[in-house]
Amino acid sequence: MHPENEALRIQIADFWAQLEAQLAELPGQRREEFLLEARTHVEGMVAARRMEGLDEESAWQQSIEAFGNPREVGHALWKQWASSGHLESEGTHFPPATCSRSTGSGSPLS
């Protein structure tokens, strides 16, 4: 399920790269779990929009926009994990860099 438009494919790849970069400080297994959950969520959003009659490109564009800024989402996921007491036990000491702009939308994975 990937659009044929090259520019949109690049946008989607950049979206996932930014999200993954925000989760880089997490232990590998937890990072992969978060990424899988995010991909499943976005792909579900795309499928729902396709069922509503949108073409694939529009469905992807609307879905990644609705999901939120990947830097902010990644940071929110990192904070959720960190607040559960894993920092000291995992040896992770500080969050990844964040985007200073806030959409106020919160984590779409809650």
Backbone torsions as a table, in degrees:
resi	resn	phi	psi	omega
1	MET	NA	79.6	178.2
2	HIS	-138.4	136.4	-177.6
3	PRO	-66.3	157.1	-179.7
4	GLU	-84.0	-21.7	-179.6
5	ASN	-66.9	118.2	-176.6
6	GLU	-60.6	-42.4	-179.5
7	ALA	-62.2	-40.3	178.9
8	LEU	-70.1	-37.9	175.9
9	ARG	-59.2	-41.0	178.8
10	ILE	-65.8	-42.0	178.4
11	GLN	-60.6	-43.4	-179.8
12	ILE	-66.7	-43.4	178.2
13	ALA	-61.5	-40.5	178.2
14	ASP	-64.9	-40.3	177.6
15	PHE	-56.1	-50.7	-179.0
16	TRP	-66.8	-37.0	179.2
17	ALA	-64.2	-41.2	179.0
18	GLN	-65.5	-42.2	178.7
19	LEU	-63.1	-45.9	180.0
20	GLU	-62.7	-38.7	178.8
21	ALA	-62.1	-37.0	178.8
22	GLN	-67.6	-23.7	-178.0
23	LEU	-100.5	8.0	-173.5
24	ALA	-59.2	-28.9	-177.4
25	GLU	-80.8	-9.4	179.6
26	LEU	-76.8	154.0	172.7
27	PRO	-59.4	146.0	-173.6
28	GLY	-49.8	-46.1	-177.3
29	GLN	-65.5	-43.0	-178.8
30	ARG	-68.1	-39.9	177.5
31	ARG	-59.1	-46.5	179.6
32	GLU	-63.2	-37.5	177.7
33	GLU	-63.6	-45.3	178.1
34	PHE	-61.5	-45.1	-178.6
35	LEU	-64.6	-41.1	178.3
36	LEU	-63.5	-42.9	178.4
37	GLU	-61.5	-43.6	179.7
38	ALA	-64.9	-45.4	179.0
39	ARG	-61.7	-43.0	179.1
40	THR	-61.9	-42.1	179.9
41	HIS	-63.5	-49.7	-178.7
42	VAL	-65.1	-43.7	179.8
43	GLU	-64.1	-32.8	174.0
44	GLY	-66.0	-38.6	176.9
45	MET	-64.1	-41.7	178.6
46	VAL	-61.9	-46.9	-178.9
47	ALA	-60.3	-42.1	179.5
48	ALA	-63.3	-41.8	179.4
49	ARG	-67.7	-35.2	176.6
50	ARG	-64.7	-39.6	178.8
51	MET	-66.1	-26.4	176.6
52	GLU	-78.1	-7.3	176.4
53	GLY	107.4	1.2	177.9
54	LEU	-73.5	148.7	173.8
55	ASP	-71.6	164.4	-173.9
56	GLU	-59.4	-42.9	-178.9
57	GLU	-63.8	-45.5	178.8
58	SER	-63.9	-39.4	179.6
59	ALA	-61.3	-44.2	178.5
60	TRP	-65.5	-46.9	-178.7
61	GLN	-59.0	-48.7	-179.2
62	GLN	-64.5	-37.4	-177.6
63	SER	-68.5	-45.2	-179.6
64	ILE	-71.4	-30.5	174.8
65	GLU	-67.7	-42.6	-179.6
66	ALA	-67.9	-33.2	-179.7
67	PHE	-62.4	-39.6	177.3
68	GLY	117.7	172.9	179.2
69	ASN	-63.1	122.0	-175.3
70	PRO	-61.9	-30.3	177.4
71	ARG	-68.1	-42.2	-179.8
72	GLU	-70.3	-41.4	178.6
73	VAL	-63.7	-46.0	179.0
74	GLY	-60.1	-42.1	179.3
75	HIS	-65.7	-40.9	178.2
76	ALA	-62.0	-41.2	177.8
77	LEU	-64.8	-41.7	178.9
78	TRP	-61.8	-45.1	179.9
79	LYS	-63.3	-39.6	178.0
80	GLN	-59.7	-46.0	179.6
81	TRP	-66.0	-45.2	-177.2
82	ALA	-64.0	-37.7	-178.0
83	SER	-70.0	-13.0	179.1
84	SER	-85.2	8.2	174.6
85	GLY	89.5	16.0	-177.2
86	HIS	-84.9	-14.6	-174.8
87	LEU	-57.1	-53.9	-176.1
88	GLU	-67.7	-40.9	-176.4
89	SER	-72.3	-24.9	-178.1
90	GLU	-98.3	-10.6	-179.1
91	GLY	79.7	16.4	177.4
92	THR	-94.1	134.6	-171.5
93	HIS	-115.7	-20.7	-177.6
94	PHE	-153.0	152.1	-178.1
95	PRO	-74.5	160.2	174.5
96	PRO	-67.9	167.3	178.3
97	ALA	-60.5	148.7	-179.3
98	THR	-124.5	162.6	174.5
99	CYS	-82.7	134.7	-176.3
100	SER	-77.7	-19.0	-179.1
101	ARG	-81.4	139.0	179.4
102	SER	-120.1	134.4	177.2
103	THR	-88.5	-16.2	-178.8
104	GLY	71.8	11.3	-175.9
105	SER	-85.0	-15.0	-178.4
106	GLY	75.2	180.0	-179.5
107	SER	-77.6	125.1	178.8
108	PRO	-76.6	-2.5	-178.6
109	LEU	-99.5	3.7	-178.0
110	SER	-71.9	NA	NA
